[in-house]
Amino acid sequence: MKQLEVTIMGQSYILGCPEGGERSLLEAVGNVDREMSAIRDAGKVKARERIAVLAALNLAYALAERPVPPVSASSAASGSTDVDALIRRIDQALGADGQLL
């Protein structure tokens, strides 16, 4: 697994990334950074942890609002594993800041 150093809201993180997944990961990092920076710049929330939670909720809501393509039975079975892996990656990225779940 490859490691990438990224910056979100001025703080560096080292993230694990599967080969070939760099573009998708960097796009996700950009989305998170934009969302967190927008919340911070609005000036109503100061704590980094609260900003992260609000950004995560905003991004999850936007994702939930997308139309869902039909899923085959075989891909549905592997879907939960992908979510579990993503949660582990996010927990690793947060490190000392705390875990989401």
N, C-alpha and C positions, 0 to 999 in steps of 0.2 A: 504494500500500500504506500502510495506517495504521500508526502506531507507538504502542505502549502502554508505559508505565513500570510495571514490576511489582517486587515485592520478594520475594526468596526467601532465607530464613534470614537476614533482616536486611540483605541487600545488594540494591541497586537494579539493575535491568537494563532496557534499552530494547529491546523486541522488535518486529519487523515482524509485521504481522497483516493478512491480506486482509480487505477490507470484509465485514462480516457474520460474521466468525470470532472476534469479541471474546469472546463467551461461552465458546466452546470453549477458546480460549487461556487465559482466566482460570481455567477449571476445571482445565486441565492444570497451570497454575502453582500452583494450590492443592494439587493432588495432590503435586507435586514438593516444595513447601514443607513439607507435612505429613510426607512420608516422610523428607526430609532432617532436619527438626527432631526427629523421633522417634529417628533414629539418633544425632544429636548428644546428645539428652537422655538416651539410654541410657548415655552416658559412656564407652563403650569405644573410640570413634573420635573423634579430635580434628581431623585434617586435613580441610579443606573439600573437597579433591579426592577423597579417599577416601570421604567422606560422599556426595558427588555420584555416584561410581561405584556404591557400594552401593545408593543410592536408585534409580539407573537400572536396576540389575539386579533389584531388588525389583519395580519397576513393570513392567519387561519380562516378568518371570516371571508376574506377575498377569495381564498382557495375554495371554501365551501360553496360560494356563490357561483362558481364555474359550472357549466354543464358537465355532467358525469357521463363519460362514454360507457357503453355496455362492457361488462367484464365477464370473461369466460371463467369456468369453474377452476381451471388450473392456475390462472393468474390470480384469482382471488385467494387461493391457498397461500401463495407466496407473498401476498401483499402485507400481511401482518408482520412478516419477518423484515420487510423493508422499513416499516414504521419503527419497529424495535431497534433496528440498526441506526436509523436516523436519530432517535431519542438518545441512544448511547453516544453518537457523535456530538450532539448538542450538549449533553452533559459533560463530555470531555472538553469541549470548547469553552464552556462556562467555568470550568475548573474551580478556582477559589471563590468565584462569585456565587456558587450554589448550583444545585441541580433543579431542572424543571419538574421532574417527577420523583 
